[in-house]
Amino acid sequence: MFLRVEAMRILVVGGAGYIGSHMVKRLARDGHEVVVLDNLSTGHREAARFGEMVEGDLGDSALLDRLLGQRPFAAVMHFGAYSQVGESSQEPAAYYRNNAAYTLNLLDAMRAHAVHLLVFSSTAAVFGEPTYIPIDESHPLHPLNPYGRSKRMVEEILADYEQAYGLHWAALRYFNAAGADPEGDLGEQHEPETHLIPIVLQVASGRRSELQVFGDDYDTPDGTCIRDYVHVTDLCDAHALALDYLCSGRPSRAWNLGTEAGFSVREVVDAARRVTGREIPLRMMPRRPGDPARLVADSAAARRDLGWRPQFPDLETMISHAWRWECRIRDGDLPLAKGVPAR
């Protein structure tokens, strides 16, 4: 397809967070020199240990100028965004500022220091309510909340910066990131946690008493919402391939990333029960506004253009990797997990 790139210096924004930290480990393993920029608002310093950590914020233009001016960088990977859908509707100013306006600071610093390659963490939230399933890249973009709109704005900004300034970019639209580092070094830890699989596993480990299921009357086989889950390691593979793609001089574009297999909430719970051997009590709740019945990706373009093939498409494998991480958190076996409260 295209040659793998030689070792380079890469800035990873948000590299102390869930997906970003896994990416830092992957890049370091591949021989790249990795510098992490993270304000640690949701990330963990210990999670960035595979790269050089710089604590700071994209809102600090002077810091960006110093950081990119001290030594040459070949590329930037950008994971630094607020990502809670409900919170974005309550605090839209914070989301537009952090996700869109501060990305402009990054892009302008890249321009000033001749850094022309960007791999951007986007989201399936740019699509909004699907008009057909599976969702391919031609699907209309009608995001339903400020989070999705802020990501769509950045995608449009990237296209304009390419035309005006020669930026080369890849935008990777995740569906539902899941799992943890297969070697057990890293995993998902948000506070508060809002993602289904880690919440299910917190119930299994005893850190929560029950799982609240929001709606069991959707037009799906078991009445609960269906989502497409993709292993965090597979997302990192896609980012590495996207960087190779850009280095080969191929055109900028966005790709959808999913396993193209949707699983309902009940199917996730049943898989977690098999993996953990725990009961996992459920409590049914009313539907939440804006939750589509199904969100499943068409990832044919990523397979075709990038040669991307998920290593861990099996739901139980994703859950088993996440379960090992949850057990380490529960047992206090992590520097970043000390004092995590039970709920």
NULUM-506114 format. One record per atom (N, C-alpha, C): residue in three letters; x, y, z. Coordinates in pm, whole numbers, padded with zeros to 5 digits, always signed. Layout:
BEGIN
ALAXYZ/...
END
This chain:
BEGIN
MET+00084-00120+00000/MET+00000+00000+00000/MET+00088+00125+00000/PHE+00172+00141+00102/PHE+00269+00249+00107/PHE+00373+00213+00212/LEU+00490+00273+00203/LEU+00600+00239+00292/LEU+00578+00299+00429/ARG+00620+00225+00533/ARG+00613+00280+00668/ARG+00715+00392+00683/VAL+00682+00492+00762/VAL+00767+00609+00775/VAL+00885+00577+00865/GLU+00994+00650+00844/GLU+01109+00639+00932/GLU+01079+00707+01064/ALA+01166+00681+01162/ALA+01146+00740+01294/ALA+01142+00892+01284/MET+01053+00953+01362/MET+01037+01098+01360/MET+00999+01147+01498/ARG+01004+01278+01516/ARG+00959+01340+01641/ARG+00813+01382+01622/ILE+00727+01337+01714/ILE+00583+01358+01701/ILE+00530+01420+01829/LEU+00451+01524+01816/LEU+00381+01584+01929/LEU+00243+01520+01940/VAL+00212+01465+02059/VAL+00082+01404+02083/VAL+00007+01490+02184/VAL-00092+01564+02136/VAL-00174+01649+02222/VAL-00283+01561+02286/GLY-00294+01567+02418/GLY-00386+01480+02487/GLY-00332+01340+02507/GLY-00200+01328+02510/GLY-00136+01198+02519/GLY-00137+01135+02657/ALA-00197+01203+02756/ALA-00212+01142+02888/ALA-00354+01088+02909/GLY-00439+01099+02808/GLY-00575+01049+02816/GLY-00585+00905+02771/TYR-00708+00858+02760/TYR-00734+00716+02731/TYR-00672+00672+02598/ILE-00722+00725+02488/ILE-00671+00681+02357/ILE-00532+00738+02332/GLY-00510+00865+02371/GLY-00381+00927+02347/GLY-00267+00853+02413/SER-00285+00804+02535/SER-00177+00734+02604/SER-00143+00602+02535/HIS-00245+00531+02486/HIS-00218+00409+02411/HIS-00141+00442+02283/MET-00173+00557+02220/MET-00102+00597+02100/MET+00043+00629+02128/VAL+00068+00695+02241/VAL+00206+00728+02278/VAL+00288+00600+02294/LYS+00231+00501+02362/LYS+00303+00375+02378/LYS+00331+00312+02242/ARG+00232+00315+02152/ARG+00250+00256+02018/ARG+00360+00329+01941/LEU+00359+00461+01942/LEU+00459+00537+01868/LEU+00599+00512+01924/ALA+00611+00509+02057/ALA+00741+00483+02118/ALA+00791+00344+02081/ARG+00701+00247+02080/ARG+00738+00111+02041/ARG+00788+00106+01896/ASP+00730+00192+01811/ASP+00770+00196+01671/ASP+00899+00275+01649/GLY+00957+00329+01756/GLY+01085+00397+01745/GLY+01078+00546+01727/HIS+00958+00606+01738/HIS+00945+00750+01725/HIS+00979+00819+01857/GLU+01024+00943+01847/GLU+01043+01027+01966/GLU+00912+01099+01992/VAL+00854+01078+02109/VAL+00720+01128+02136/VAL+00725+01232+02247/VAL+00665+01348+02220/VAL+00646+01452+02320/VAL+00496+01465+02343/VAL+00454+01458+02469/VAL+00313+01467+02506/VAL+00284+01606+02560/LEU+00178+01668+02508/LEU+00126+01793+02564/LEU-00013+01764+02619/ASP-00031+01783+02750/ASP-00160+01753+02813/ASP-00177+01842+02935/ASN-00298+01897+02952/ASN-00322+01981+03070/ASN-00367+01900+03192/LEU-00380+01768+03174/LEU-00415+01675+03284/LEU-00552+01704+03345/SER-00638+01770+03270/SER-00774+01795+03321/SER-00852+01665+03329/THR-00829+01574+03236/THR-00892+01441+03240/THR-00790+01330+03226/GLY-00668+01363+03188/GLY-00564+01261+03171/GLY-00486+01238+03299/HIS-00390+01147+03291/HIS-00309+01106+03406/HIS-00162+01110+03367/ARG-00081+01179+03444/ARG+00061+01193+03414/ARG+00127+01056+03397/GLU+00093+00962+03483/GLU+00154+00830+03476/GLU+00125+00761+03343/ALA+00008+00790+03286/ALA-00029+00726+03160/ALA+00056+00773+03043/ALA+00121+00888+03056/ALA+00204+00944+02949/ALA+00350+00904+02961/ARG+00380+00803+03042/ARG+00519+00772+03076/ARG+00601+00718+02959/PHE+00537+00680+02849/PHE+00612+00629+02734/PHE+00665+00741+02646/GLY+00633+00866+02679/GLY+00686+00981+02606/GLY+00736+01086+02703/GLU+00785+01195+02649/GLU+00827+01310+02730/GLU+00704+01396+02758/MET+00675+01417+02886/MET+00553+01486+02925/MET+00576+01635+02942/VAL+00492+01716+02876/VAL+00489+01861+02895/VAL+00348+01896+02941/GLU+00336+01950+03060/GLU+00204+01988+03109/GLU+00170+02128+03058/GLY+00060+02139+02989/GLY+00020+02268+02934/GLY-00107+02256+02853/ASP-00155+02369+02807/ASP-00288+02379+02748/ASP-00278+02438+02608/LEU-00363+02391+02517/LEU-00366+02448+02382/LEU-00411+02594+02382/GLY-00472+02639+02492/GLY-00507+02779+02501/GLY-00387+02870+02522/ASP-00272+02814+02552/ASP-00150+02890+02578/ASP-00067+02899+02450/SER-00092+03001+02371/SER-00023+03015+02242/SER+00127+03032+02260/ALA+00168+03101+02365/ALA+00312+03120+02388/ALA+00380+02987+02416/LEU+00316+02900+02492/LEU+00372+02768+02518/LEU+00384+02688+02388/LEU+00281+02690+02306/LEU+00287+02618+02178/LEU+00401+02669+02092/ASP+00419+02800+02088/ASP+00527+02858+02009/ASP+00664+02812+02060/ARG+00680+02812+02192/ARG+00807+02766+02250/ARG+00829+02617+02222/LEU+00725+02538+02243/LEU+00738+02394+02230/LEU+00774+02353+02087/LEU+00703+02410+01989/LEU+00731+02374+01850/LEU+00855+02442+01797/GLY+00898+02550+01863/GLY+01018+02621+01818/GLY+01147+02568+01875/GLN+01141+02490+01983/GLN+01262+02441+02047/GLN+01335+02338+01963/ARG+01259+02255+01891/ARG+01316+02148+01809/ARG+01215+02112+01702/PRO+01258+02060+01592/PRO+01165+02033+01482/PRO+01076+01912+01509/PHE+00949+01927+01477/PHE+00854+01816+01482/PHE+00810+01784+01339/ALA+00795+01654+01312/ALA+00750+01612+01180/ALA+00599+01606+01169/ALA+00531+01580+01282/ALA+00386+01561+01277/ALA+00327+01586+01415/VAL+00194+01607+01415/VAL+00117+01622+01538/VAL+00000+01525+01533/MET-00027+01460+01646/MET-00151+01385+01665/MET-00231+01455+01773/HIS-00358+01481+01744/HIS-00439+01568+01830/HIS-00555+01490+01890/PHE-00543+01457+02021/PHE-00648+01389+02095/PHE-00708+01479+02203/GLY-00664+01605+02210/GLY-00698+01689+02323/GLY-00831+01759+02308/ALA-00939+01695+02351/ALA-01072+01755+02339/ALA-01159+01715+02457/TYR-01254+01800+02490/TYR-01362+01760+02579/TYR-01457+01671+02498/SER-01515+01567+02562/SER-01583+01467+02481/SER-01714+01415+02539/GLN-01773+01485+02637/GLN-01898+01438+02696/GLN-02018+01506+02629/VAL-02101+01426+02566/VAL-02212+01480+02489/VAL-02306+01563+02577/GLY-02350+01507+02689/GLY-02443+01580+02775/GLY-02382+01708+02830/GLU-02259+01701+02874/GLU-02191+01819+02927/GLU-02179+01928+02821/SER-02159+01887+02696/SER-02142+01987+02590/SER-02267+02072+02572/SER-02384+02013+02595/SER-02508+02090+02585/SER-02526+02185+02702/GLN-02471+02148+02819/GLN-02479+02234+02936/GLN-02373+02343+02936/GLU-02256+02315+02876/GLU-02144+02410+02874/GLU-02089+02425+02732/PRO-02172+02473+02638/PRO-02124+02481+02500/PRO-02004+02573+02483/ALA-01996+02681+02562/ALA-01883+02772+02548/ALA-01751+02700+02570/ALA-01747+02615+02673/ALA-01623+02541+02702/ALA-01587+02449+02587/TYR-01686+02387+02526/TYR-01658+02291+02418/TYR-01612+02362+02291/TYR-01679+02471+02255/TYR-01635+02543+02135/TYR-01497+02606+02156/ARG-01472+02652+02277/ARG-01342+02713+02305/ARG-01230+02608+02300/ASN-01248+02501+02379/ASN-01141+02402+02390/ASN-01124+02322+02261/ASN-01235+02275+02205/ASN-01225+02183+02092/ASN-01200+02253+01959/ALA-01257+02371+01941/ALA-01243+02439+01812/ALA-01143+02555+01819/ALA-01169+02652+01907/ALA-01083+02770+01911/ALA-00939+02735+01947/TYR-00921+02648+02046/TYR-00785+02614+02085/TYR-00714+02530+01979/THR-00791+02456+01899/THR-00728+02385+01787/THR-00671+02485+01686/LEU-00735+02599+01671/LEU-00677+02704+01585/LEU-00541+02748+01637/ASN-00526+02759+01770/ASN-00394+02793+01825/ASN-00290+02691+01783/LEU-00327+02563+01792/LEU-00234+02457+01752/LEU-00200+02467+01604/LEU-00300+02484+01520/LEU-00275+02491+01376/LEU-00188+02610+01339/ASP-00210+02723+01406/ASP-00129+02841+01376/ASP+00015+02824+01423/ALA+00034+02757+01536/ALA+00171+02727+01580/ALA+00237+02630+01484/MET+00163+02532+01433/MET+00219+02440+01334/MET+00259+02516+01208/ARG+00174+02607+01162/ARG+00209+02689+01046/ARG+00338+02768+01069/ALA+00348+02830+01185/ALA+00463+02915+01214/ALA+00593+02836+01216/HIS+00584+02707+01249/HIS+00706+02627+01262/HIS+00712+02516+01157/ALA+00639+02532+01048/ALA+00649+02445+00931/ALA+00625+02298+00965/VAL+00521+02272+01047/VAL+00477+02135+01074/VAL+00351+02113+00992/HIS+00357+02024+00895/HIS+00251+02018+00794/HIS+00164+01893+00802/LEU+00189+01804+00898/LEU+00113+01679+00906/LEU+00036+01673+01037/LEU-00094+01646+01028/LEU-00180+01636+01146/LEU-00272+01516+01134/VAL-00274+01432+01238/VAL-00373+01325+01251/VAL-00467+01367+01363/PHE-00595+01384+01329/PHE-00693+01445+01419/PHE-00793+01341+01468/SER-00816+01340+01598/SER-00916+01253+01660/SER-01053+01317+01645/SER-01135+01262+01555/SER-01271+01310+01536/SER-01367+01210+01597/THR-01491+01210+01553/THR-01593+01130+01622/THR-01710+01101+01530/ALA-01779+00990+01557/ALA-01903+00961+01486/ALA-02014+01057+01522/ALA-01995+01137+01628/ALA-02096+01236+01665/ALA-02115+01344+01558/VAL-02024+01353+01461/VAL-02044+01450+01352/VAL-02163+01414+01266/PHE-02210+01288+01271/PHE-02319+01246+01183/PHE-02456+01278+01239/GLY-02471+01278+01372/GLY-02602+01298+01430/GLY-02690+01175+01413/GLU-02822+01198+01402/GLU-02916+01087+01385/GLU-02895+01023+01248/PRO-02862+00893+01244/PRO-02832+00832+01113/PRO-02957+00820+01025/THR-02937+00843+00897/THR-03045+00822+00800/THR-03034+00685+00735/TYR-02918+00619+00749/TYR-02902+00481+00703/TYR-02789+00417+00783/ILE-02791+00283+00788/ILE-02693+00203+00860/ILE-02643+00094+00765/PRO-02513+00064+00762/PRO-02404+00128+00836/PRO-02370+00266+00780/ILE-02303+00344+00861/ILE-02273+00483+00828/ILE-02137+00489+00759/ASP-02138+00537+00634/ASP-02012+00556+00563/ASP-01976+00705+00561/GLU-01865+00738+00497/GLU-01816+00876+00499/GLU-01902+00970+00417/SER-01989+00917+00331/SER-02079+01002+00252/SER-02206+01041+00327/HIS-02226+00983+00444/HIS-02345+01014+00523/HIS-02347+01164+00556/PRO-02463+01230+00550/PRO-02470+01372+00585/PRO-02421+01399+00727/LEU-02361+01516+00746/LEU-02312+01557+00876/LEU-02413+01652+00939/HIS-02485+01602+01039/HIS-02584+01684+01110/HIS-02571+01657+01259/PRO-02460+01699+01321/PRO-02440+01671+01464/PRO-02550+01730+01549/LEU-02583+01660+01659/LEU-02697+01696+01743/LEU-02660+01776+01866/ASN-02531+01797+01891/ASN-02489+01860+02016/ASN-02360+01938+01993/PRO-02324+02027+02085/PRO-02202+02107+02068/PRO-02075+02024+02055/TYR-02068+01909+02122/TYR-01949+01823+02105/TYR-01932+01784+01959/GLY-02037+01726+01900/GLY-02028+01686+01759/GLY-02007+01804+01667/ARG-02072+01916+01696/ARG-02055+02034+01611/ARG-01913+02089+01620/SER-01853+02084+01739/SER-01715+02135+01752/SER-01619+02051+01670/LYS-01642+01921+01665/LYS-01555+01833+01586/LYS-01577+01855+01436/ARG-01704+01873+01397/ARG-01730+01902+01256/ARG-01663+02034+01216/MET-01670+02134+01304/MET-01603+02262+01275/MET-01455+02241+01248/VAL-01391+02160+01331/VAL-01247+02139+01312/VAL-01220+02069+01179/GLU-01301+01972+01144/GLU-01282+01906+01013/GLU-01291+02009+00900/GLU-01386+02102+00909/GLU-01398+02205+00806/GLU-01278+02299+00808/ILE-01229+02332+00928/ILE-01111+02417+00940/ILE-00990+02349+00875/LEU-00975+02219+00898/LEU-00862+02147+00841/LEU-00864+02156+00689/ALA-00981+02140+00630/ALA-00990+02148+00484/ALA-00952+02288+00434/ASP-00994+02392+00506/ASP-00959+02528+00466/ASP-00809+02554+00483/TYR-00751+02503+00591/TYR-00606+02522+00613/TYR-00525+02446+00508/GLU-00578+02335+00461/GLU-00508+02265+00354/GLU-00505+02350+00227/GLN-00620+02406+00191/GLN-00627+02488+00069/GLN-00540+02612+00080/ALA-00540+02677+00195/ALA-00470+02804+00209/ALA-00323+02789+00246/TYR-00290+02688+00329/TYR-00157+02683+00389/TYR-00082+02552+00366/GLY-00143+02457+00296/GLY-00071+02334+00265/GLY-00069+02231+00377/LEU-00161+02241+00474/LEU-00169+02141+00579/LEU-00215+02008+00518/HIS-00153+01898+00562/HIS-00196+01763+00523/HIS-00253+01696+00648/TRP-00374+01644+00638/TRP-00443+01598+00758/TRP-00521+01470+00734/ALA-00543+01399+00842/ALA-00632+01283+00845/ALA-00722+01300+00966/ALA-00853+01283+00947/ALA-00950+01289+01057/ALA-01010+01150+01074/LEU-00997+01096+01193/LEU-01044+00960+01220/LEU-01167+00966+01310/ARG-01279+00923+01255/ARG-01407+00932+01325/ARG-01435+00801+01397/TYR-01408+00800+01528/TYR-01433+00681+01608/TYR-01582+00662+01631/PHE-01620+00537+01645/PHE-01754+00508+01693/PHE-01744+00489+01845/ASN-01724+00372+01900/ASN-01711+00358+02046/ASN-01580+00290+02079/ALA-01484+00367+02129/ALA-01357+00309+02172/ALA-01379+00220+02293/ALA-01309+00108+02298/ALA-01329+00012+02406/ALA-01199-00063+02432/GLY-01198-00138+02542/GLY-01084-00223+02572/GLY-00973-00150+02645/ALA-00859-00216+02653/ALA-00741-00163+02721/ALA-00618-00228+02659/ASP-00504-00172+02692/ASP-00377-00225+02642/ASP-00368-00375+02670/PRO-00347-00458+02567/PRO-00341-00602+02591/PRO-00231-00645+02688/GLU-00126-00563+02703/GLU-00019-00595+02796/GLU-00048-00547+02938/GLY-00160-00478+02956/GLY-00202-00436+03089/GLY-00140-00309+03141/ASP-00067-00234+03055/ASP+00000-00113+03101/ASP-00093+00007+03111/LEU-00199+00009+03032/LEU-00284+00127+03020/LEU-00429+00083+03009/GLY-00520+00177+03036/GLY-00662+00147+03022/GLY-00744+00273+03036/GLU-00874+00253+03039/GLU-00968+00365+03043/GLU-00998+00402+03187/GLN-00984+00531+03218/GLN-01018+00577+03353/GLN-01060+00723+03349/HIS-01190+00744+03341/HIS-01246+00877+03345/HIS-01316+00899+03478/GLU-01323+01024+03518/GLU-01393+01057+03643/GLU-01475+01184+03622/PRO-01606+01174+03606/PRO-01684+01052+03616/PRO-01678+00969+03488/GLU-01705+00842+03499/GLU-01708+00752+03384/GLU-01846+00757+03320/THR-01849+00766+03186/THR-01977+00770+03115/THR-01988+00662+03008/HIS-01883+00587+02982/HIS-01884+00487+02876/HIS-01936+00353+02928/LEU-02010+00284+02843/LEU-02084+00166+02887/LEU-01994+00055+02941/ILE-01894+00012+02866/ILE-01817-00105+02908/ILE-01746-00083+03041/PRO-01674+00028+03063/PRO-01615+00044+03196/PRO-01717+00055+03308/ILE-01834+00113+03281/ILE-01937+00119+03385/ILE-01987-00022+03418/VAL-02011-00102+03315/VAL-02053-00241+03338/VAL-01950-00314+03424/LEU-01823-00292+03395/LEU-01718-00362+03468/LEU-01700-00307+03609/GLN-01733-00180+03630/GLN-01733-00128+03767/GLN-01841-00194+03851/VAL-01954-00226+03788/VAL-02058-00302+03860/VAL-02006-00442+03890/ALA-01943-00506+03792/ALA-01891-00641+03812/ALA-01786-00646+03923/SER-01705-00540+03934/SER-01597-00539+04034/SER-01644-00495+04172/GLY-01768-00445+04181/GLY-01819-00399+04308/GLY-01802-00252+04334/ARG-01750-00177+04236/ARG-01734-00033+04256/ARG-01863+00044+04227/ARG-01960-00020+04165/ARG-02095+00034+04149/ARG-02193-00076+04188/SER-02311-00035+04230/SER-02409-00134+04276/SER-02492-00192+04162/GLU-02511-00116+04052/GLU-02598-00162+03944/GLU-02567-00083+03818/LEU-02615-00135+03707/LEU-02605-00065+03579/LEU-02741-00008+03543/GLN-02745+00122+03514/GLN-02868+00183+03466/GLN-02872+00171+03314/VAL-02979+00115+03262/VAL-02998+00098+03118/VAL-03105+00196+03074/PHE-03068+00286+02984/PHE-03157+00396+02945/PHE-03236+00356+02820/GLY-03349+00292+02844/GLY-03440+00256+02736/GLY-03429+00110+02697/ASP-03543+00040+02698/ASP-03547-00098+02650/ASP-03662-00119+02552/ASP-03703-00008+02487/ASP-03814-00015+02392/ASP-03775+00039+02255/TYR-03646+00033+02223/TYR-03600+00075+02091/TYR-03634-00032+01986/ASP-03630+00009+01860/ASP-03658-00083+01750/ASP-03530-00164+01720/THR-03495-00249+01815/THR-03382-00340+01802/THR-03426-00477+01852/PRO-03353-00583+01823/PRO-03400-00717+01862/PRO-03431-00733+02010/ASP-03352-00669+02101/ASP-03381-00684+02243/ASP-03428-00555+02309/GLY-03453-00451+02227/GLY-03508-00325+02277/GLY-03406-00225+02328/THR-03277-00264+02338/THR-03175-00171+02385/THR-03090-00122+02269/CYS-03025-00008+02290/CYS-02948+00056+02183/CYS-02832-00032+02135/ILE-02802-00022+02007/ILE-02692-00096+01945/ILE-02582+00001+01908/ARG-02459-00034+01944/ARG-02342+00048+01914/ARG-02229-00037+01857/ASP-02141+00028+01783/ASP-02024-00035+01722/ASP-01903-00006+01810/TYR-01840-00110+01863/TYR-01725-00095+01953/TYR-01597-00132+01879/VAL-01492-00053+01902/VAL-01363-00079+01838/VAL-01254-00072+01944/HIS-01164-00170+01943/HIS-01060-00179+02045/HIS-00964-00061+02034/VAL-00922-00008+02148/VAL-00833+00108+02150/VAL-00702+00078+02077/THR-00652-00044+02086/THR-00531-00080+02013/THR-00553-00071+01862/ASP-00671-00111+01817/ASP-00702-00101+01674/ASP-00713+00044+01630/LEU-00765+00131+01717/LEU-00766+00274+01685/LEU-00624+00326+01667/CYS-00534+00283+01755/CYS-00394+00328+01744/CYS-00332+00278+01614/ASP-00363+00154+01576/ASP-00314+00104+01448/ASP-00360+00196+01334/ALA-00486+00238+01339/ALA-00538+00325+01234/ALA-00466+00458+01231/HIS-00434+00514+01349/HIS-00359+00640+01352/HIS-00220+00624+01293/ALA-00153+00514+01326/ALA-00020+00491+01271/ALA-00026+00476+01120/LEU-00126+00405+01071/LEU-00143+00389+00926/LEU-00178+00521+00860/ALA-00259+00604+00927/ALA-00293+00735+00871/ALA-00169+00824+00859/LEU-00080+00817+00958/LEU+00044+00894+00949/LEU+00129+00845+00833/ASP+00140+00713+00817/ASP+00213+00659+00702/ASP+00152+00709+00571/TYR+00020+00707+00566/TYR-00054+00751+00447/TYR-00020+00896+00413/LEU-00023+00983+00513/LEU+00008+01123+00488/LEU+00153+01140+00443/CYS+00243+01066+00505/CYS+00385+01077+00468/CYS+00411+01029+00327/SER+00323+00945+00275/SER+00339+00898+00137/SER+00288+00999+00035/GLY+00233+01113+00083/GLY+00188+01218-00007/GLY+00048+01200-00060/ARG-00030+01113+00000/ARG-00165+01090-00049/ARG-00261+01195+00007/PRO-00380+01210-00054/PRO-00467+01324-00020/PRO-00530+01314+00118/SER-00548+01428+00180/SER-00614+01437+00310/SER-00758+01391+00300/ARG-00808+01332+00410/ARG-00949+01294+00414/ARG-00986+01244+00553/ALA-01114+01216+00571/ALA-01167+01160+00696/ALA-01205+01014+00673/TRP-01190+00932+00780/TRP-01230+00792+00776/TRP-01314+00757+00899/ASN-01410+00668+00879/ASN-01486+00610+00989/ASN-01414+00487+01041/LEU-01411+00471+01174/LEU-01344+00356+01235/LEU-01441+00281+01327/GLY-01474+00161+01289/GLY-01555+00072+01371/GLY-01531-00070+01324/THR-01588-00165+01393/THR-01572-00305+01352/THR-01685-00351+01262/GLU-01783-00263+01239/GLU-01898-00291+01152/GLU-01989-00399+01210/ALA-01973-00426+01341/ALA-02060-00522+01410/ALA-02120-00451+01530/GLY-02251-00430+01529/GLY-02315-00362+01640/GLY-02355-00458+01750/PHE-02344-00412+01874/PHE-02385-00491+01990/PHE-02479-00407+02075/SER-02586-00469+02122/SER-02682-00398+02207/SER-02628-00388+02349/VAL-02692-00303+02429/VAL-02654-00291+02570/VAL-02666-00427+02639/ARG-02774-00498+02614/ARG-02791-00630+02677/ARG-02684-00728+02631/GLU-02644-00721+02505/GLU-02538-00810+02457/GLU-02405-00778+02523/VAL-02377-00649+02545/VAL-02256-00611+02616/VAL-02258-00666+02759/VAL-02370-00650+02826/VAL-02382-00700+02963/VAL-02365-00852+02967/ASP-02430-00923+02875/ASP-02418-01069+02873/ASP-02273-01112+02849/ALA-02204-01042+02759/ALA-02063-01074+02733/ALA-01978-01048+02858/ALA-02008-00938+02928/ALA-01934-00906+03050/ALA-01960-01010+03159/ARG-02082-01061+03166/ARG-02112-01167+03263/ARG-02031-01292+03233/ARG-02016-01324+03104/ARG-01936-01442+03068/ARG-01789-01422+03101/VAL-01737-01303+03074/VAL-01595-01276+03098/VAL-01564-01273+03247/THR-01650-01207+03324/THR-01619-01182+03466/THR-01674-01288+03560/GLY-01776-01362+03516/GLY-01842-01455+03605/GLY-01928-01388+03712/ARG-01960-01258+03693/ARG-02039-01182+03790/ARG-02180-01159+03736/GLU-02274-01129+03826/GLU-02414-01118+03788/GLU-02443-00988+03712/ILE-02395-00874+03760/ILE-02416-00742+03700/ILE-02565-00703+03700/PRO-02617-00657+03814/PRO-02758-00616+03823/PRO-02789-00498+03731/LEU-02909-00497+03676/LEU-02956-00391+03587/LEU-03074-00319+03649/ARG-03085-00191+03617/ARG-03207-00115+03650/ARG-03248-00039+03526/MET-03370-00064+03480/MET-03418+00001+03358/MET-03461+00144+03389/MET-03422+00234+03299/MET-03450+00377+03313/MET-03517+00426+03184/PRO-03581+00544+03188/PRO-03637+00600+03064/PRO-03527+00630+02963/ARG-03567+00639+02839/ARG-03473+00678+02733/ARG-03410+00813+02764/ARG-03287+00832+02715/ARG-03225+00964+02719/ARG-03252+01035+02586/PRO-03276+01166+02588/PRO-03297+01238+02462/PRO-03175+01226+02371/GLY-03200+01203+02242/GLY-03092+01207+02144/GLY-03014+01080+02128/ASP-03056+00970+02191/ASP-02986+00842+02175/ASP-03044+00768+02055/PRO-02972+00757+01942/PRO-03022+00679+01829/PRO-03031+00530+01866/ALA-03121+00459+01800/ALA-03135+00316+01826/ALA-03011+00239+01782/ARG-02952+00277+01669/ARG-02837+00204+01615/ARG-02732+00303+01566/LEU-02607+00273+01594/LEU-02494+00344+01535/LEU-02388+00240+01501/VAL-02374+00213+01372/VAL-02279+00112+01325/VAL-02202+00171+01208/ALA-02071+00151+01207/ALA-01984+00211+01106/ALA-01974+00125+00981/ASP-01955+00190+00870/ASP-01901+00129+00749/ASP-01755+00174+00740/SER-01662+00084+00762/SER-01519+00118+00765/SER-01446+00070+00640/ALA-01520+00049+00531/ALA-01459-00002+00408/ALA-01350+00092+00356/ALA-01371+00223+00371/ALA-01273+00318+00319/ALA-01141+00308+00395/ALA-01146+00291+00527/ALA-01023+00275+00604/ALA-00951+00146+00568/ARG-01028+00041+00544/ARG-00964-00084+00502/ARG-00899-00067+00366/ARG-00967+00000+00275/ARG-00916+00017+00139/ARG-00796+00112+00135/ASP-00809+00229+00196/ASP-00707+00333+00182/ASP-00587+00311+00273/LEU-00614+00261+00394/LEU-00508+00249+00494/LEU-00458+00106+00511/GLY-00532+00010+00460/GLY-00499-00128+00487/GLY-00527-00167+00631/TRP-00624-00100+00693/TRP-00655-00122+00835/TRP-00736-00249+00853/ARG-00690-00334+00944/ARG-00761-00457+00979/ARG-00762-00469+01131/PRO-00876-00454+01196/PRO-00879-00465+01342/PRO-00825-00600+01390/GLN-00735-00595+01490/GLN-00680-00717+01549/GLN-00776-00779+01649/PHE-00857-00696+01714/PHE-00941-00741+01826/PHE-01087-00703+01802/PRO-01150-00759+01698/PRO-01290-00722+01672/PRO-01390-00791+01763/ASP-01346-00891+01839/ASP-01436-00969+01923/ASP-01472-00894+02050/LEU-01600-00883+02079/LEU-01645-00806+02195/LEU-01590-00863+02325/GLU-01589-00994+02341/GLU-01541-01052+02466/GLU-01392-01025+02487/THR-01315-01017+02379/THR-01173-00982+02393/THR-01158-00840+02443/MET-01234-00747+02386/MET-01231-00609+02434/MET-01264-00603+02583/ILE-01370-00674+02621/ILE-01414-00670+02760/ILE-01310-00736+02851/SER-01248-00845+02807/SER-01150-00912+02893/SER-01029-00825+02918/HIS-00983-00750+02816/HIS-00872-00657+02837/HIS-00912-00545+02933/ALA-01034-00493+02916/ALA-01082-00387+03006/ALA-01104-00440+03148/TRP-01145-00565+03161/TRP-01169-00624+03293/TRP-01039-00638+03372/ARG-00932-00678+03304/ARG-00803-00687+03374/ARG-00762-00550+03427/TRP-00788-00446+03349/TRP-00755-00310+03393/TRP-00844-00267+03510/GLU-00973-00296+03500/GLU-01065-00261+03609/GLU-01026-00331+03739/CYS-00982-00454+03731/CYS-00941-00524+03852/CYS-00818-00459+03915/ARG-00729-00407+03831/ARG-00613-00337+03886/ARG-00656-00208+03955/ILE-00753-00136+03897/ILE-00803-00015+03961/ILE-00870-00050+04095/ARG-00956-00150+04092/ARG-01027-00190+04214/ARG-00930-00227+04325/ASP-00822-00296+04289/ASP-00726-00344+04389/ASP-00622-00239+04428/GLY-00631-00118+04370/GLY-00535-00013+04403/GLY-00396-00041+04351/ASP-00387-00115+04240/ASP-00259-00159+04186/ASP-00207-00065+04079/LEU-00248+00063+04084/LEU-00206+00158+03981/LEU-00174+00291+04046/PRO-00060+00354+04012/PRO-00031+00486+04068/PRO-00140+00587+04039/LEU-00200+00581+03919/LEU-00302+00678+03882/LEU-00438+00643+03941/ALA-00450+00528+04007/ALA-00581+00485+04055/ALA-00597+00498+04205/LYS-00496+00546+04276/LYS-00507+00554+04420/LYS-00624+00644+04460/GLY-00701+00595+04554/GLY-00809+00678+04608/GLY-00931+00687+04519/VAL-00943+00600+04416/VAL-01062+00603+04333/VAL-01182+00562+04419/PRO-01285+00644+04427/PRO-01395+00615+04519/PRO-01489+00508+04464/ALA-01543+00429+04553/ALA-01652+00339+04516/ALA-01780+00421+04509/ARG-01874+00380+04422/ARG-02000+00453+04409/ARG-02116+00355+04413/
END
